[in-house]
């Protein structure tokens, strides 16, 4: 079968064939370009969606972090307040400093203080200190009252008033008492099977 040459086509035919070829090339170019652009758009949309999802997750994480940080700050503040009330160490120097400060406020004469051995309990230890002081009755009463207002728990026991002495218009009393503070005991390390338990803490 003889091939048809474009040279034998009339001008209108040539124009028609040229138009068809141009149309086919245009369609092919459009399909290829449109498909590539659509794929890129879909890919960019997916990336944007993933980024928005990750941003939302990060914002949630940040909100939770800030909430946890705020809660931790509150817990640390509460822990500091609890440590003032019931410290984890005996802190004898701090204990004595509180006694001396209150004695100055109340106006008594703190003559002697004698630290005594700790008395371990189940979860805490007693830290007793024997006190000797002198002053007017209301000064001694104020001393006991101010001790009760301290952040740290301090019990006043066995108060004994004796040897009243008149000085001018005042009656000066000698007083002895037992001031007891407390501190938490550190939990004992767990013992291994067959290992003897650690002995209970002894007073210092």
C-alpha positions in Angstrom: 0.0 0.0 0.0 1.5 3.2 -1.0 2.2 5.7 1.7 0.4 9.0 1.6 2.8 11.9 1.3 1.8 15.3 2.7 3.2 16.8 -0.4 0.2 15.4 -2.3 -2.3 16.9 0.2 -4.0 20.1 -0.6 -3.1 23.2 1.4 -6.3 22.8 3.5 -5.3 19.2 4.3 -1.8 20.2 5.3 -3.2 22.9 7.6 -5.6 20.4 9.1 -2.9 17.8 9.7 -0.7 20.5 11.2 -3.5 21.6 13.5 -4.1 18.0 14.6 -0.4 17.5 15.3 -0.2 20.7 17.2 -3.3 19.8 19.2 -1.9 16.4 20.0 1.4 17.9 21.2 -0.5 20.5 23.2 -2.6 17.8 24.8 0.4 15.7 25.6 2.3 18.7 27.1 -0.8 19.7 29.1 -1.3 16.2 30.4 2.4 15.8 31.4 2.6 19.3 32.9 -0.7 19.1 34.6 0.1 15.7 36.1 3.5 16.9 37.4 2.0 20.0 38.9 -0.9 18.1 40.4 1.5 15.6 41.9 3.7 18.4 43.3 0.6 20.2 44.7 -0.6 17.0 46.4 2.9 16.5 47.8 3.1 20.0 49.1 -0.4 19.7 50.6 0.6 16.5 52.4 3.8 18.2 53.6 1.8 21.2 54.9 -0.7 18.9 56.6 2.1 16.9 58.2 3.7 20.2 59.4 0.5 21.4 60.8 0.0 18.1 62.6 3.5 18.3 64.0 3.0 21.9 65.0 -0.2 21.0 66.9 1.7 18.1 68.6 4.5 20.4 69.6 2.1 23.0 70.9 0.4 20.4 73.0 3.8 19.2 74.2 4.8 22.7 75.1 1.5 23.3 77.0 2.0 20.0 78.9 5.6 20.9 79.6 4.7 24.3 81.0 1.9 22.8 83.1 4.3 20.1 84.4 7.0 22.8 85.1 4.5 24.9 87.0 3.4 21.9 89.0 7.0 21.0 89.7 7.6 24.5 90.9 4.6 24.3 93.3 5.8 20.9 94.5 9.3 22.2 95.1 7.9 25.1 97.0 5.7 22.8 99.2 8.8 20.6 99.8 10.8 23.6 100.9 8.0 24.6 103.3 7.7 21.0 104.6 11.5 20.9 105.1 11.2 24.0 107.3 8.6 22.3 109.4 10.2 18.8 109.5 13.7 18.8 108.0 15.5 15.7 106.8 18.5 16.4 109.0 18.9 17.3 112.7 20.3 20.7 111.9 21.3 21.3 115.5 22.8 24.7 114.7 19.6 25.9 113.1 17.6 24.6 116.0 19.8 26.4 118.5 19.7 29.6 116.4 15.9 29.5 116.5 15.9 29.1 120.3 18.4 32.0 120.7 16.4 34.3 118.4 13.2 33.7 120.3 15.0 34.2 123.7 16.1 37.6 122.4 12.6 38.5 121.3 11.0 37.5 124.6 13.6 39.1 126.7 14.7 36.1 128.8 18.2 35.3 129.8 19.1 32.0 128.1 21.8 30.7 130.5 22.5 27.2 129.2 21.5 24.7 126.6 22.5 21.0 126.5 21.8 18.9 123.3 20.7 15.4 124.1 20.8 12.1 122.2 18.3 11.7 119.4 15.4 9.4 120.0 14.5 7.5 116.8 10.9 6.8 116.1 9.3 4.9 113.1 9.6 7.7 110.5 11.2 10.5 112.4 13.6 11.2 115.2 13.2 13.5 118.3 16.0 16.0 118.8 15.8 17.1 122.5 17.7 20.0 124.1 17.7 20.9 127.8 17.3 24.6 128.4 18.0 26.8 131.4 16.8 30.4 131.5 15.7 33.1 133.8 13.3 36.0 133.5 10.0 37.4 134.6 7.0 35.1 134.3 5.5 36.9 131.4 8.8 36.8 129.5 9.0 33.1 130.0 5.4 32.7 128.9 6.2 34.8 125.8 9.2 32.6 125.1 7.0 29.5 125.1 4.4 31.3 122.9 7.0 32.5 120.3 8.5 29.0 120.1 5.1 27.7 119.0 5.1 30.2 116.1 8.3 29.0 114.5 8.2 27.3 111.1 10.0 24.3 112.5 8.0 22.0 114.9 9.4 22.5 118.4 7.7 21.1 121.5 8.3 22.5 124.9 8.0 20.0 127.7 8.7 19.6 131.4 8.7 23.3 132.2 9.9 23.9 135.8 9.8 27.3 137.5 11.9 27.7 140.6 14.0 30.0 142.8 11.9 33.2 142.6 14.1 36.3 143.3 13.0 39.9 143.7 14.9 42.4 141.7 13.5 45.9 142.2 9.8 45.6 141.4 10.2 42.4 139.4 10.2 38.7 140.4 12.8 36.8 138.4 12.3 33.1 138.0 14.6 30.3 137.1 13.2 28.0 134.4 14.3 24.7 133.0 12.5 22.9 130.2 13.0 20.3 127.4 12.8 21.8 123.9 12.3 19.0 121.3 12.5 19.4 117.6 12.1 16.6 115.0 13.6 15.5 111.7 12.6 12.8 109.1 14.6 9.6 109.0 16.0 8.5 105.7 14.5 5.3 104.5 16.7 2.2 105.0 18.2 0.6 101.9 16.4 -2.7 101.1 18.3 -5.8 102.2 19.3 -8.6 99.9 18.1 -12.2 100.6 20.3 -13.6 103.4 21.8 -10.2 104.3 21.1 -9.0 107.9 19.0 -5.9 108.2 20.8 -2.7 109.1 20.7 -1.8 112.8 18.3 1.0 113.8 19.9 4.5 113.9 21.6 5.4 117.2 21.5 8.8 118.9 24.3 11.1 118.3 
